[in-house]
Amino acid sequence: MPTFETQTYWDAVNDKRLLLKTCGDCGRVHYTPRSHCPFCFSAATEWTNASGRGEVYSYSIASRAEPPYVVAYVKLAEGPMMLTNIVGCPPSDVRIGQPVQVTFAQDAEGRTRPYFQPAKKGAA
């Protein structure tokens, strides 16, 4: 459920945009949404648009689920890791280092969520 710290993030997700927090003091980008920088503890953070690009850092296939699905850590182009699902391809096609891009879809409860899918060929 959205909180005062995460409401802006979820509003952007509903608009099919991925936001990250950037620290105005140390300059580092972080995920998950929070009001203070987890690196230097500064409150000088602001929302920035993410590119939506990344690569699969690690993953696990929930093969006993019906249908099977992939849970993965994606290393975003901006640096942070994001726990997510890989969609848009058979679970057996997912590989570590695979380029991915964000996509948005509704979960079982009807809430829009960011997921990642294999990047289209030639996408920068």
Phi, psi and omega in degrees: 000139179298147174238178178299332179281332187251354185304316179299319178301310183291327174298318178295318178300319177297334176268009180062047174229143178254122179250148173233162175263137176240135180275127178286344180267306182265346177081001182277149179262140179221155173219129028266160182300128175202159186283333181247145178295129179285352182265314182241357176069017178288147174269001182274062179252152177218155179284138175226149177287132176273154179290334183084004180257154176186192176217152180291121179267318180201154179203163175219140178261124174276082189283342179273349178287159178234108358280160176301150179216168183246128170256132185216154164265125176251128174274112182290152180304331181279352175120317183292159173265147179225128175278129189202187172245147173262127181233172173083011176200159176297141179308326181292347180272350183286139181222147173296136182087355181294129176292136180225163177222152183290147171218162183234137180208165179273142176275185183298335179268003178085011178268139177287135181226151172276132174234175177232147179229160177305137179293142177292145179303134178083358179285133180258000000 
